[in-house]
Amino acid sequence: MKVIVLFDGVSALGKSPDLAILETVEAVESVLAADGHEPTRIPVNPDGRWIERVRRAKPDLAFNLCEGIDGVASLESSVISSLELLGVPTTGSGSWTTSICLRKHVINTMLDAAHLPVPRFGVARAGSPLPSVGYPAICKPAAEDASLGVEQRSVVKSARALHARVTAMHEEWDDVIVQRFIAGREVNVGILGNQVLPIAEIDFSAMPDEYWRIVSYRSKWQTGSDEDLGSVPHCPADLPDMLTAELGRIALAAWRVVGGAGYGRVDMRIDESGQPWILEVNANPDFAPTAGLARMARTAGIDYAAMVRIVCDEALAARQGSTEDRWTRKQRLSGVEAVG
């Protein structure tokens, strides 16, 4: 099987290369090659030439590791849209799901309409009144990932602090989501295919006392910092069986609401009363062998190679089904009888 492996070429191959991206590409390629497939890596760049490379390659499958272009998360769905236009089966969620999950205010509205637990939220736009959600509140870019824009000053306890934080964020982001901050335990629920993986918990016990217990940008990307050392994931989480089952039920329900496919992660908080609250639904999260999803899979007895195979199988299975011509099927379902 011919498999192209797509990744953010600007970030991985630029003047200050993100070696973690290339390490993930190599890890996926190794599994594919060991299974007898023909992997070809294709860096995604803004000039669009990668699209012609994909077309010429005539792949059976695209293994999509591209989480944006030049670090711009909003372009992630554009890459998937291009593959959909070319009719190439692609790992992970589709462009619609990915686009929705990158817009926190949109997905929160959908989850709330589905009667799933979402902390009270609103969107702050320049020149408009600030949303009222109660305090403490947390401010995040409404259409960003990787915890960009999230730091200790993101959590505010007064209208004055909220105004100052939102004003500062509007220097870079037009839409800022303001959401009621939920104190308590933070957990990650991984989904692989239709399976809920063992739940991971973020251990904040080593976080400095004066800090908010949040997973900030420094927590994720500044290795060795106080916030990195103060937010350590552990899997499996030590949770009662009933709560574990409830977290899995909520995560799967949220995943279905957004039309998730392949693999994903739902981040939640558990308040002091034991009530879970959805923070994020992540389509196509970090696929590195050392990332949270792989860690949760290993806890379930699924090694990295098996995880790659499952994701490939899910993508290919999504393309199987009726052999009836799509337009004929649409007409039939519109009451038009087949001719001949």
N, C-alpha and C positions, 0 to 999 in steps of 0.2 A: 504494500500500500504506500502510495506517495503522500507524505505528510509535510506540509510547510509549517514552520514554527515562526510565528510573528512576535515581534517585540519592539519597544520604543527605541528606534535606532539613534535618535538625537541624544537621548539620555545615556544610552549604553555605549555609544561610540564617539561621543563628543570630546572636547578638550579635557573635561573632568569626568571621565567615564564612571557610570554607576556599575561597578563590577558585580553587584548582587544580581542585576538583571541577567548578565551573561552567565553567571553561575546557574541560574534557574534554567536558562535556555539549554545549557550543556547537560544539565541533569535530565531534562525531558528528552533531549536528543539521544542520550545514552540508553534510556529505557526503550525508546522507539527502535533504535538500531539493534539492540539486543533481541527484540521481538521479531526481527526480520523485516522491518519497514524501512523506507527510504526517506529520512528526514532532511529537509532543506531549510536552513534559516533565512528569513527575509526580514531585514530591518525596515520598520515603517518610518518614513520621513515626510515632512510637509509637502515636498514637491510632487507627491502622488505617483512617482515612478514605480513604487512598490506594487501598485495595482496591476501594472502591465506584467511585472514579474510573476505575480500570482496567476494571471490569465494564461501566460505562456507555460507555466509549470503544470497546469491541468491537474491539480492535486485531488486526491480522494478525500482529504481532510485538512482543515487548518487548525493547528493547535495555537490558540490565541493567548499570548502572554502580554499583549499590549494593553497597558492600563492608562493609555493616553499617548500624546505625541509631545515630546519635549516637556514632559511633566504636566501638560495641560489635561486635566482629568476629563473635561467636557468633550474632548475629542475621542475618547474611548469608544463611545457609541457610533461615531462616524466610521471608525475602522470596521466595526462589525457590520454596519449598514453596507459598506462597500463589498464585503464578502457575501452578504445576503443577495446583493444585486447580481453578483457573479454566479450565484447558485452553489457556493462552496460550503459544504457542511462544516460547522465551526464549533469548537468546544465552548462550554459555558453558556451563559444566558445570551439571549438575542439583544438587538439594539434597543428595542422598546424597553425591555426590563432594565437594561443597564442605564439608559437615560433617566428612567424614573427613579432608580435607586440613587442617582447622583444629585437629585433635587429633593432635599430633605423635606421641604414644606409640602411638595406634591405627594410624596409617598406617605407622609404622616397623615395627610387628609384621607388617602385611600385606606390606610390601616384603621383610622378612627371610624370611617364609614363602615368598615367590616367589624366594628365592635371589638377591636383588639386594643390592648392597653398601651396608650401613647401619652406621655406627659403633656400637659397643656402647653401650647406653642402658638407663636405668631411670627410674622415676617416683618422685619424693620427695613424700610426703604427710605432713601434720602428724601427729606422734605415731608415725610408722612409721620403721623403720631406713632409713638413707640407702643408696641403691643403690651398688654397687661396680662402677665402670667403668674404673678406672685414672686416671692423671693425666698431663698436664693434662686437665681436664674442663671442659665448658661447661654453664651452667645457663640454661634458658629457660622462660618460661611454656609449659605444654603445650598451651594452647588460645588462642593469640593470634597476631596477624600484625603486619606493618609494623615488625618488630624491637622492638616494645614489650617492655620489661623486659630488653633486651640492651644491656650496657655493658661497659666494660673489666673491671669487677669480676665479670663473668659467668664469666670463665675463671679457674679455681682450680687450684692446684698441690698442695694438701694436704687432709687430712680436716678439719682445723680451718677452713680457708678455705671448704671446701664447706659445712660446717655453718653458718657465719656467713652465707654468701650465700643458702642455701636458707631459713634462718630469716627473713631480711629479706624474701625474695620471698613468703613465706607471709602477710605482712601484706596482700597484694593478691590473690595467686593460690593456689588450693587445690592444684592439681597443677603440679609443676615437673618438667620433663624434665631429667635429668642425662645427658650424653652425652660419650663420649670425644672430646676435641678433636683434630681432624686438622690438623696444620700443613701448609702447602703452598699451592698455587695455588687460587684460587676462581673458578669459572666458572658462567655462567648459560646454560641451554639452553632456548631458546624453541620453542614448538610452536604452529603455526597450521594448523588443520584437521588433516591427517595429515602435515604437512610439518615437518621439523626445520629451524629457522632457523639462520643463521650464529651460532656460539657467541661469547658475550661473556666477557671476563675482567675481574676486578676488579684494578686495578693498585694495590698497596699500597706502592709504592716511596717515596712521600712521607709515609708514616705515621711519626710520631715513633718513634724507636728503642725507647723504653720501653713502647710500646703493643703489645697483641696485634693481629695482622692479622685483624680481624673487621669485618663490616658491622654496626655498632651502630645504635641509634636515632638517635644524633647524626650518624652518617654519612649516614643517609637524609634527616633532616628538619631538621638545624641547618646551613643553608647557610653556607659560609664557615668552618665550624669546622675544627679541625685534623684531626678524623676524617673530615669530608666531603672535605677536600682530599687526605687520605691514602688514599682508597678510590675511585678513579676508574675507571669502566667503559670498556673499549675493545672495539670490535667491528670486524672479526672478531679472535678470539684467535689468537695465533701458536702453533699447536699442530701436531704431526706428524699426517699424514693418518690413520694408523691409530688414534691416540688420539682424534681428532675423530670418526671413525666409531664408536668404542667408546662415547664419551660420548652420541652420538645414539641408539645402540642401547639403552643403559641408560635414557635419558630416555623413549624411547617405551615401553619395557617397563613402567616405573613409571607412566606415564600410562595405560596399558591396565589395570594392576592396580587403579587407583582409578576407572576408568570415565570418564576425562576426556573432554571434548568442547569443540569450538570453538577455544579457545586456552588456553595455560598456560605455565608456566615451571618448570623443574627446576633447583635450585641444587645444585652439587656442589663437592667439594674433590678435588684430585689430590695424593696424598701424594708423598713424596720418591722412592718407588719407581715412580711413575707409575700407581698404582692409584687409580681414581676411587671416591668415596664420596658417596652421596646425603645431602644435608643437609635439603632441603625439596622438596615438590611443591606448587606454587602453582596452584590453580584460579582462573580469572578474575583474573589479576594486573592491576596498574595499566594502564589502557588509554589513558593520556594520550599525546598526540602526541610528548611529550618523554621518555616512559618507556622502560624497557629493551626491552620487547617491540616497540614501534614502531621503536626504533633497530635492532634485529636484523632486523626486516622490511625496513627501508630498505636495509640492507646486502645483502639478498637481491633487491633491485630491486622491492620491494613498497611503494608509497607508502601514506600513511595512508588515503586514500580506498579504495584497493584492499583494505587490511586490514579496513576496516569492511564492505565488500561481502562478503568471504570469510566473516567471522564471521556475517553475516546469512544467507548462503546455507547455511552449515553448520547453523544453527538451524532453518531451514525444511526442509532436506533430512531432518533427523532426524524430522520429523513425517510424511514421506511413506512409502509402503510399501503393505502390503496394505489393500484396501478392505473386507475382511471384518470384520464386527462383532467387537469385542474379546472379548465373552463367548462368541460362537459359536466363535471361534478357540480360546479356552481350553478349551471343552467338547470340541472336536474333538481337541485335543492331550491330552485326558484320556480319550479312547476313546469319546466320545458321538457318535453319528451325527446329522447334520443331519436335521431333520424337514421334509417338504414340498418 
